[in-house]
């Protein structure tokens, strides 16, 4: 009703002004008696109230939408009333909705083509990398071969990250919830990254009971844990440090923590480490940081229904914890 009065205050003002001028002029010219002015005011006000009531009834749905706002795309197909104004606005919204759908379809087509290209490109790149790894086996132990193996490992990790990032939007199509034994999963990831541990002289320490199991997706969880381990090793300070991976029960949750004895994260960066492409102070110091690892880990955990959080102390440790509901 407030909006209705706001949009029709011009009619009301003009009515009051014209009525006042008419009555004043008629009384000055003595066309009517003073008491007759009361009947004129009552009669004309009644006509105005009927006119306003009719306009409000015709546009009541329109004013309701204007007050509450558009909450969904389906609001474009609501019946806004029987007046010409309501019908015109309704038609305009429908035309706008159709244009929006056309643009969305174009964007989706481009996005899907881009994802297809990324997936195909990643798989094509993995083939020559596999061939290179096989050829390097002939030169095992040589310094140059070790250096090339390290670079090939970095390429593989980068390709895997690109592939997982491309698949986040279609997560539901590539997701299988099942019971996962945390200790076995952790050992699998640690074994996959054993060369990284050896190269950096970091000792993995697993503190997980064999009976601890969670519901998750094995493949995606391995990817997240791999990202956390690689980050922990990369930013560990000095050699001979330990990377602790432990799981424990806490109230109604099971928590999996990766703790490194590294350089820590500055307080000014801690709130932004999960933002895409954010490398922070440590990323600039060490280089080779894309700023996407923790972002993808966060998105994967969100899709899996897990919580991930990070705590850090400068020059002491960084602790990343994944929380699973029982």
LINCOR-V866359 format. One line per field, one symbol per residue. ss: DSSP state (H for helix, E for strand, - for the rest). psi: psi as a letter, one per 20 degrees, with the letter a starting at -180 (. if undefined). burial: 1 if it has 9 or more other C-alpha atoms within 8 Angstrom, else 0. A space follows every 10 residues. Layout:
# LINCOR-V866359
ss=???
psi=???
burial=???
This chain:
# LINCOR-V866359
ss=-HHHHHH-HH HHHHHHHHHH HHHHHHHH-- ---HHHHHHH HHHHHHHHHH HHHHHHHHHH HHHHHHHH-- --HHHHH--- ---HHHHHHH HHHHHHHHHH HHHHHHHHHH HHHHHHHHHH HHHHHHHHHH HHHHHHHHH- --HHHHHHHH HHHHHHHHHH HHHHHHH--- HHHH---EEE EHHHHHHHHH HH-HHHHHHH --EEEEE--- --EEEE-HHH HHHHHHHHHH HHHH-E---- -EEEEEEEEE --EEEEEEEE -E----HHHH ---------H HHHHHH---- --HHHHHHHH HHHH--EEEE EEE---EEEE EEEEE-
psi=hghghgijhg ggggggghgg hgggghhgik hrrghhhghg ggghhggghg ghgggghhjh hghgghgirp irhihijqoi airhgghggg hghgghgghg hghghgghgg ghhggggggg gghhhhghgg ghhghihikp hqghggghhg hhgggggggg ggghghighk ghilpoprpp oggggghggg hhjhhggghj lpopopmpqh ioqrpaoggh hhgghgghgg ggggjqorrj rqopoqqrpo djqppoqopq lbirpqhiih ijhjqpjoha ghhhghakpi jhghgggggg hghikqqprp qqppjfrpop ppppq.
burial=0001000000 0000100010 0010011000 0000001000 1000000100 0000110111 1110100000 0000010001 1010011011 0011001000 0000000000 0000100110 0100110010 0010010000 0000110010 0100010011 1111011100 1000000001 1110111011 0010011100 1111010100 0101111100 1111111111 0110111000 1111111100 0011111111 1111110011 0011100110 0111000000 1111111111 1100011101 0111111111 111100
